Amino acid sequence: MQKYLQILKQYWGYDEFRPLQGDIIRSIASGKDTLGLMPTGGGKSLTFQVPTMAMEGLCVVVTPLIALMKDQVENLKNRGIAAAAIYSGMSYNEILMTLDNAIYEAYKFLYVSPERLATPIFMEKIKQAKVCMIAVDESHCISQWGYDFRPSYLRIAEIRNLLPDVPVLALTATATPEVVDDIQKQLLFKEPNLFQKSFHRSNLVYVVRTVENKDENLLKILNNVPGTSVIYVRNRKKTKEVADFLNQNGISAENFHAGLKNETKDAKQARWMSGETRVIVSTNAFGMGIDKAEVRTVIHLDLPDSLEAYFQEAGRAGRDEQKAYAVLLYNNSDAAKMRKRVSDTFPGKEMVIKVYEVLGNYFEMGVGSGLDAVFAFDIADFCTKFKLPILITYNCLKILQQAGYIELTDEQDSSSRVLFTIGKDDLYKTKQTTDQDRLIHILLRSYTGLFTDLAAINEETIAKRLEWTHDKVYEQLVGLAKERIIQYIPRKKTPFLTFVHERVETECVVLGKEAYDDRRERYISRVKSVLDYAQEENICRSQLLLSYFGEKDTKPCGKCDICLKKKETQVLTDDFEAIRKAILEILSTESLSVHALVKKLNLKESKVIQVIRFMIDNGQIMENETMKLETS
C-alpha cells in the first residue's frame, strides 16, 4: 500500500486515502474485477488514477459526461500526467491520431465516451495498445434497471472480449441492489466483488416542507441558515427567474445550466467556489465533479425524476462533515406535474416514429444509408422546420437512442473546422491578398488533411503564430470562405447526433418492450418513489432513502422533519406521569372541556392531548353528556 500512498502524495498532495478508496485500489491492483459504490464526493476518480500510475500501460476510462471528461484530462495534465479524450464531435483524423499515440504509450489515461467506444476504428486500435485497466464511471448506465440506462454502455462487454485479461473497475454513486447485480452481470465480472460504503450521512438533515408559496419559504430558509447553497430547479428559464428573485431580496445568486458558454459557466462556478456568490440556482447540469466542502443547504424547488438523482444532488451538501440541510419544497401541484412528466418523457410510439422519419429528411439521408454518420444537431432549428414541440421531440430522440437507432450527445464545444474546396494546384493559381496568403501557409503548415476532410483548427493558435488578433483571423477565414477557397465552420456549442444504424423504412422502426414499455414502467415506478418520499408523514426521511438503496436495518436519524415532529409530540415517561397526575387532580374538583383543561394546565397542547386520549382509552377519565371530562 505504501507505493500507492507515495503516488497519492506526489501527484495529489494527500497523505492518506478516504474510507473505501484503499480497499478498492488493492482489489483492482490485484487484477480483480471490482465494483465501487461510493456516494457523491467520495473521491471515485482516485480509485483508478492512483493504481494506474503504479502499473505499466494505459487506463481506458469510459464516461458519458463529456464536460467532466475534459476537466479530468485537464486536471491530470496540470499534475504532469499524460491524458487524452475521444468523444463525438472530433474529426476522424483527430481520433486516429489520439489512438495511434495511445498505442505508442504517449498517455497513461485515455477517456472515451461510450458512443465512440464501439466504433470499428476504436476496436481495431485499442487491442494494439497496452491496456492495464478499464474504468467505467457512472456504471449504473449499463443497467436496464438504472435510472440513466444508455444502450452504448452495453458495448463495453465487447471491449472486454478483446482484452480478456484486463480488469474492470466499475464506479457509481447511486445504485439499488438490482442495479448492483446487473452492473456486474453486464460487465462480465468473473465473480461478484462489491465494495460499498453506507449511504448514511450523519451530518445531513433531510427536510420536506409542504408549502403554498415556495419563493417565500426559500427566502426563509436562506435567511435562517447562513452559508453557501445550491438550488435545483427543473428548467433553464427558471434558473434565471429564481436567481433574479434572490438578488432582489439581498441574497447574492447566479444561475447555471448546460446551455451557457463554457467561459460563462467557469466564471460563475469560480465566483461560487470562492464565496463571492452565495447561491447557485441550477438545473441538474451543476454538480458533477464539483467539490465544495462547505455547502450548508441544497434546496430542490422542483421534484427530481428519481430518488437516485435526488440523493446524488442532495449529497452535495455538508461534505465538510458539518451539519447541513437537504430541503425539498413540495406542494400539491407537484403531483400533477410529475404525472405530466411521464407523458412528456414517453410520448406515444407514433410520435417517436414520426420524429425518426423527419430526422432522416432533415439530414437528407436515404433509406439504407447513414450508418455511423455524425452531424452537429440544432434541435431548435429541427423543431422549427418541422413544427415539433422541443421537449417532446427531445424525449422521442432519447427513446430512439434506447432503441439503437441514434446516439445523441450532450451539448459540447465543437472545434472550428476548415476544408479546402479547391485542389492544391488550383490553390496556387488563385490570387490572394498578402494576409490571405500568409493565413493559407499557416493553415497548411499547422494542420493535415485539409484537402480531404473538415479538419479541426484553433483560431487562437493561428492568431499567435501570425501575431494577429482573433477577430482578424476570423475575418480572413470568412473572406476565404466567401471566395469559395475554403469551407469554414466556426466553433460553436452543439450536441452531436450519430446514426448507429442505417436509416430504415418508417414501418420497420421497432420500439421494443425493453426500449419503451419496460422503461416507461420503471420510470413511473421511480416517479412514484419520489412522490412517496415527498408525501410521507411517518417514516424517517433518512430511513426511507437508505431502504431504497438496500440498507434495511437502520435507525431513525432523529433530525429530519418527521423525526423532529415525532419528538415534539412524543411524551416521555416522566412527563406522561406528571401530566396524568395533574389531570386527575384538576378533574377531581371540577369537570372541564378538553380545551379548558389544556388551557388550565399551560403545557404543550400535543402532549396533553396524547395523555388525555390514553386516559380515556384506558378508562381513567371519561366524557360526560355535556362533553366535559371527569374522573371515572
Buried (B, 14 or more C-beta within 10 A) or exposed (E): EEEBBEBBEEBBEBEEBBEBBBBBBBBBBEEBBBBBBBBBBBBBBBBBBBBBBEBEBBBBBBBBBBBBBBBBBEBBEEBEBBBBBBBBBBBBBBBBBBBEBBBEEBBBBBBBBBBBBBBEBBBEBBEEBEBBBBBBBBBBBBBBBBBBBBBBBBBBBEBBEEBEEBBBBBBBBBBBEEBBBBBBEBBEBEEEBBBBBBBBBEEBBBBBBBBEEBBEBBBEBBEEBEBBBBBBBBEBEBBBBBBEBBBEEEBBBBBBBBEBEEEEBEEBBEBBBEEEBBBBBBBBBBBBEBEBEEBBBBBBBBBBBBBBBBBBBBBBBBBEEEBBBBBBBBBEEBBEEBEEBBEBBBBEBEBBBBBBBBBBEBBEBEEEEBEEBBBBBBBEEBBEEBEBEEBBBBBBBBBBBBBBBBBBBBBBBBBBBBBBBBEEEEBEEEEBEEBBEBBBEBBBEBBEBBBEBBBBBBBEEBBEBBEBEEEBBBEBBEBBBEBEBBEBBEBEBBBBBBBBBBBBEEEEBEBEEBBBEBBBEBBBEBBEBBBEBBEBEEBBBBBBBBBBBBBEEBEBBEBBBBBEEBEEEEBEEEBBEBBBEBBEEBBEEEBBEBEBBBEBBEBBEEBBBBBBEBBBEEEBBEBEEEEBBBBE
